[in-house]
Amino acid sequence: MYRVLLVDDEMEVRSGLKLKIEWTALGFEVAGEAQDGREALALLENERYDLVLTDIRMPIMSGLELLKQCAENYPELKVIVLSGHDDFHYVKAAMQSGARDYLLKPVVRSELSSILGKLRIELDSEKQAMFHKHSLQHQLKKSHSVMQEQLVLEWIDNDDPEKVPSLGSEIHRLGMEGWLDETLHIRFLSVEIRVPRGRLGEREEGNHLFLLAFQLVCRETAEDPAIERGAFAFYHRSYPQMMHFLVAAPTAEEGASLSEMLCGQIQMHIHRYLKAEAVIGIGASAQGLASVRQGFLSAMLAWSQSHSGSGTQVVFSHSGQDDFAELFPEAEKRLTLALENGDLDRFSAALESVLHSGNTPIQGTASFLLRVILLMDKVAGKYRLDVPETQHWMFPDMLWKHRSEASVLAYLTGTAAKVIERIKNSKVSGGVEAVEAMRRYIDASYMNEISLTMLADRFHINPTYLSELFKKQTGSTFSEYIAQVRIGRAAELLQNPQLRLSDIAELVGFANASYLSIVFKKHYGVSPNEYRNHPADPPT
């Protein structure tokens, strides 16, 4: 029901208007009454109204003055003017002040009903337009947040210095300067939710809705005004029981203080809203974009040292592991190459060279084990392979079972053998699975920046070979397929008149509206605006 405010200095007139028609049948309800303009403004300040029916001549504040105030302060409000004078000057003044219509007293039932019917259609249309606007704003915000999270994940997964410039160019475009900047001191917090036994009843294993609630609580915690500009929450799909935070501050001391406050907020909110506990690993503080990957691993290593059980814990990264962390990038490259080439002997030899180098602290054995497990999980992920053994890191007790070098070597070599076997089987399939995985990735991530080189690296296939394989299986080149997906989605969004062309360009992954127009016309033969104006005549 749309709310109506009746304004007239005569009570009999107001009562007559209420009784004259069936307001509810027309979609309205008389929600308030006032005897002059000042009293009406007081009601408008405290309550929402959609329509005002007001007399022109009233004491204290006239209807014309009320109209001017409404036009200035409540531009969306509809106003109908009532008057006992059929005077052109009154009509003109009322219309110039923003009145929707003008009725003479005594009001004729049919005339008022007709006007209300038209206003009902207009109000319905505006309500629908507002809904679409809010939906668009939500979609744009969600899309922007997804792209920001994707950028953070790209930095975390990147171990190739040559990719740093391209990743760096995305920081400004996505508004991430407040978290990813060479001058800032950063650290990561990795948060695992631990649910007390019986908390979820029979649904305790893999409760999807509960994990979504956990993610929502973490994101809303990061959006707290006291924290928002210094902490960014994100989800890594490889770690379903966890959420992660990137904390950035001008100095290490400020970063430590912000991290401490954030930990307290996370623990309090998870306990209050989810009746669960949080185990938080806090990584070492570092400066510069080159430290992003190591900073994330530092937080994961801290988390890996937590104790079993459902109690709340905060575990800090220990400086005793840093020497080993500097050694690892070189070893990581050798291990990765051995896995991808299917060379288990070389993988084992690379492991032994690190373990026997004397640079691994005794307390760092579990940390080393975690690093290698994460590396194997990453390599398996390039081929979209599910290797359960690479998920054992999610159980801290498993990591601490392997204390000796011999035990670590045997466990990691055995896991590597399974990964290599799955990779070989994937390559034998002729790349069909990889191309299908690429298509799914493009279909889901078309709004982000996607390149053949990036996907070739993701699926560990030679770019030239992947390009040929993609065209052979899809009938389109890589670039053509991305353009088809983006343009197809743009054509769907053009059906919404509330979306500007610049909004659509951002939503589908084009740099700007001009480029979208060029590609759209080349693809369909008509401009986006021509297509929008003739939706019943789709281009072929």
BELZI-V970140 format. One record per residue. N is the residue number from 1. RES is the residue in three letters. BURIAL is b if it has 16 or more other ideal C-beta (glycine too) atoms within 10 Angstrom, else e. Layout:
BEGIN
{{N:RES:BURIAL} {N:RES:BURIAL}}
END
This chain:
BEGIN
{{1:MET:e} {2:TYR:b} {3:ARG:e} {4:VAL:b} {5:LEU:b} {6:LEU:b} {7:VAL:b} {8:ASP:b} {9:ASP:b} {10:GLU:e} {11:MET:e} {12:GLU:e} {13:VAL:b} {14:ARG:b} {15:SER:e} {16:GLY:e} {17:LEU:b} {18:LYS:e} {19:LEU:e} {20:LYS:e} {21:ILE:b} {22:GLU:e} {23:TRP:b} {24:THR:e} {25:ALA:e} {26:LEU:b} {27:GLY:b} {28:PHE:b} {29:GLU:e} {30:VAL:b} {31:ALA:b} {32:GLY:b} {33:GLU:b} {34:ALA:b} {35:GLN:b} {36:ASP:b} {37:GLY:b} {38:ARG:e} {39:GLU:b} {40:ALA:b} {41:LEU:b} {42:ALA:e} {43:LEU:b} {44:LEU:b} {45:GLU:e} {46:ASN:e} {47:GLU:e} {48:ARG:e} {49:TYR:b} {50:ASP:b} {51:LEU:b} {52:VAL:b} {53:LEU:b} {54:THR:b} {55:ASP:b} {56:ILE:b} {57:ARG:e} {58:MET:b} {59:PRO:e} {60:ILE:e} {61:MET:b} {62:SER:b} {63:GLY:b} {64:LEU:b} {65:GLU:b} {66:LEU:b} {67:LEU:b} {68:LYS:b} {69:GLN:b} {70:CYS:b} {71:ALA:e} {72:GLU:e} {73:ASN:e} {74:TYR:b} {75:PRO:e} {76:GLU:e} {77:LEU:b} {78:LYS:b} {79:VAL:b} {80:ILE:b} {81:VAL:b} {82:LEU:b} {83:SER:b} {84:GLY:e} {85:HIS:e} {86:ASP:e} {87:ASP:e} {88:PHE:e} {89:HIS:e} {90:TYR:b} {91:VAL:b} {92:LYS:e} {93:ALA:b} {94:ALA:b} {95:MET:e} {96:GLN:e} {97:SER:b} {98:GLY:b} {99:ALA:b} {100:ARG:b} {101:ASP:b} {102:TYR:b} {103:LEU:e} {104:LEU:e} {105:LYS:e} {106:PRO:e} {107:VAL:b} {108:VAL:e} {109:ARG:e} {110:SER:e} {111:GLU:e} {112:LEU:b} {113:SER:e} {114:SER:e} {115:ILE:b} {116:LEU:b} {117:GLY:e} {118:LYS:e} {119:LEU:b} {120:ARG:b} {121:ILE:e} {122:GLU:e} {123:LEU:b} {124:ASP:e} {125:SER:e} {126:GLU:e} {127:LYS:e} {128:GLN:e} {129:ALA:e} {130:MET:e} {131:PHE:e} {132:HIS:e} {133:LYS:e} {134:HIS:e} {135:SER:e} {136:LEU:b} {137:GLN:e} {138:HIS:e} {139:GLN:e} {140:LEU:e} {141:LYS:e} {142:LYS:e} {143:SER:b} {144:HIS:e} {145:SER:e} {146:VAL:e} {147:MET:b} {148:GLN:b} {149:GLU:b} {150:GLN:b} {151:LEU:b} {152:VAL:b} {153:LEU:b} {154:GLU:b} {155:TRP:b} {156:ILE:b} {157:ASP:b} {158:ASN:b} {159:ASP:e} {160:ASP:e} {161:PRO:e} {162:GLU:e} {163:LYS:b} {164:VAL:e} {165:PRO:e} {166:SER:e} {167:LEU:b} {168:GLY:e} {169:SER:e} {170:GLU:b} {171:ILE:b} {172:HIS:e} {173:ARG:e} {174:LEU:b} {175:GLY:e} {176:MET:b} {177:GLU:e} {178:GLY:e} {179:TRP:b} {180:LEU:b} {181:ASP:b} {182:GLU:e} {183:THR:e} {184:LEU:b} {185:HIS:b} {186:ILE:b} {187:ARG:b} {188:PHE:b} {189:LEU:b} {190:SER:b} {191:VAL:b} {192:GLU:b} {193:ILE:b} {194:ARG:b} {195:VAL:b} {196:PRO:e} {197:ARG:e} {198:GLY:e} {199:ARG:b} {200:LEU:b} {201:GLY:e} {202:GLU:e} {203:ARG:e} {204:GLU:e} {205:GLU:e} {206:GLY:e} {207:ASN:b} {208:HIS:e} {209:LEU:e} {210:PHE:b} {211:LEU:b} {212:LEU:e} {213:ALA:b} {214:PHE:b} {215:GLN:b} {216:LEU:e} {217:VAL:b} {218:CYS:b} {219:ARG:b} {220:GLU:e} {221:THR:b} {222:ALA:b} {223:GLU:e} {224:ASP:e} {225:PRO:e} {226:ALA:e} {227:ILE:b} {228:GLU:e} {229:ARG:e} {230:GLY:b} {231:ALA:b} {232:PHE:b} {233:ALA:b} {234:PHE:b} {235:TYR:b} {236:HIS:b} {237:ARG:e} {238:SER:b} {239:TYR:b} {240:PRO:e} {241:GLN:e} {242:MET:b} {243:MET:b} {244:HIS:b} {245:PHE:b} {246:LEU:b} {247:VAL:b} {248:ALA:b} {249:ALA:b} {250:PRO:e} {251:THR:e} {252:ALA:e} {253:GLU:e} {254:GLU:e} {255:GLY:b} {256:ALA:b} {257:SER:e} {258:LEU:b} {259:SER:b} {260:GLU:e} {261:MET:b} {262:LEU:b} {263:CYS:b} {264:GLY:e} {265:GLN:b} {266:ILE:b} {267:GLN:b} {268:MET:e} {269:HIS:b} {270:ILE:b} {271:HIS:e} {272:ARG:e} {273:TYR:e} {274:LEU:b} {275:LYS:e} {276:ALA:b} {277:GLU:b} {278:ALA:b} {279:VAL:b} {280:ILE:b} {281:GLY:b} {282:ILE:b} {283:GLY:b} {284:ALA:b} {285:SER:b} {286:ALA:b} {287:GLN:b} {288:GLY:e} {289:LEU:b} {290:ALA:e} {291:SER:b} {292:VAL:b} {293:ARG:b} {294:GLN:b} {295:GLY:b} {296:PHE:b} {297:LEU:b} {298:SER:b} {299:ALA:b} {300:MET:b} {301:LEU:b} {302:ALA:b} {303:TRP:b} {304:SER:b} {305:GLN:b} {306:SER:b} {307:HIS:e} {308:SER:e} {309:GLY:e} {310:SER:e} {311:GLY:e} {312:THR:e} {313:GLN:b} {314:VAL:b} {315:VAL:b} {316:PHE:e} {317:SER:b} {318:HIS:b} {319:SER:e} {320:GLY:e} {321:GLN:b} {322:ASP:b} {323:ASP:e} {324:PHE:b} {325:ALA:b} {326:GLU:e} {327:LEU:e} {328:PHE:b} {329:PRO:e} {330:GLU:e} {331:ALA:b} {332:GLU:b} {333:LYS:e} {334:ARG:b} {335:LEU:b} {336:THR:b} {337:LEU:e} {338:ALA:b} {339:LEU:b} {340:GLU:b} {341:ASN:e} {342:GLY:e} {343:ASP:e} {344:LEU:b} {345:ASP:e} {346:ARG:e} {347:PHE:b} {348:SER:b} {349:ALA:e} {350:ALA:b} {351:LEU:b} {352:GLU:e} {353:SER:e} {354:VAL:b} {355:LEU:b} {356:HIS:e} {357:SER:e} {358:GLY:e} {359:ASN:e} {360:THR:b} {361:PRO:e} {362:ILE:e} {363:GLN:e} {364:GLY:b} {365:THR:b} {366:ALA:b} {367:SER:b} {368:PHE:b} {369:LEU:b} {370:LEU:b} {371:ARG:b} {372:VAL:b} {373:ILE:b} {374:LEU:b} {375:LEU:b} {376:MET:b} {377:ASP:b} {378:LYS:b} {379:VAL:b} {380:ALA:b} {381:GLY:b} {382:LYS:b} {383:TYR:b} {384:ARG:b} {385:LEU:b} {386:ASP:e} {387:VAL:b} {388:PRO:e} {389:GLU:b} {390:THR:b} {391:GLN:b} {392:HIS:b} {393:TRP:b} {394:MET:b} {395:PHE:e} {396:PRO:b} {397:ASP:e} {398:MET:b} {399:LEU:b} {400:TRP:e} {401:LYS:e} {402:HIS:b} {403:ARG:e} {404:SER:e} {405:GLU:b} {406:ALA:e} {407:SER:e} {408:VAL:b} {409:LEU:b} {410:ALA:e} {411:TYR:b} {412:LEU:b} {413:THR:e} {414:GLY:e} {415:THR:b} {416:ALA:b} {417:ALA:e} {418:LYS:b} {419:VAL:b} {420:ILE:b} {421:GLU:e} {422:ARG:b} {423:ILE:b} {424:LYS:e} {425:ASN:e} {426:SER:b} {427:LYS:b} {428:VAL:e} {429:SER:e} {430:GLY:e} {431:GLY:b} {432:VAL:e} {433:GLU:b} {434:ALA:b} {435:VAL:b} {436:GLU:e} {437:ALA:b} {438:MET:b} {439:ARG:e} {440:ARG:e} {441:TYR:b} {442:ILE:b} {443:ASP:e} {444:ALA:e} {445:SER:e} {446:TYR:b} {447:MET:b} {448:ASN:b} {449:GLU:b} {450:ILE:b} {451:SER:e} {452:LEU:b} {453:THR:e} {454:MET:b} {455:LEU:b} {456:ALA:b} {457:ASP:b} {458:ARG:b} {459:PHE:b} {460:HIS:b} {461:ILE:b} {462:ASN:e} {463:PRO:e} {464:THR:e} {465:TYR:e} {466:LEU:b} {467:SER:b} {468:GLU:e} {469:LEU:b} {470:PHE:b} {471:LYS:e} {472:LYS:e} {473:GLN:b} {474:THR:b} {475:GLY:e} {476:SER:e} {477:THR:e} {478:PHE:b} {479:SER:e} {480:GLU:e} {481:TYR:b} {482:ILE:b} {483:ALA:b} {484:GLN:e} {485:VAL:b} {486:ARG:b} {487:ILE:b} {488:GLY:e} {489:ARG:b} {490:ALA:b} {491:ALA:b} {492:GLU:e} {493:LEU:b} {494:LEU:b} {495:GLN:e} {496:ASN:e} {497:PRO:e} {498:GLN:e} {499:LEU:b} {500:ARG:e} {501:LEU:b} {502:SER:e} {503:ASP:b} {504:ILE:b} {505:ALA:b} {506:GLU:b} {507:LEU:b} {508:VAL:b} {509:GLY:b} {510:PHE:b} {511:ALA:e} {512:ASN:e} {513:ALA:b} {514:SER:e} {515:TYR:e} {516:LEU:b} {517:SER:b} {518:ILE:e} {519:VAL:b} {520:PHE:b} {521:LYS:e} {522:LYS:e} {523:HIS:b} {524:TYR:b} {525:GLY:e} {526:VAL:b} {527:SER:e} {528:PRO:b} {529:ASN:e} {530:GLU:e} {531:TYR:b} {532:ARG:b} {533:ASN:e} {534:HIS:e} {535:PRO:e} {536:ALA:e} {537:ASP:e} {538:PRO:e} {539:PRO:e} {540:THR:e}}
END
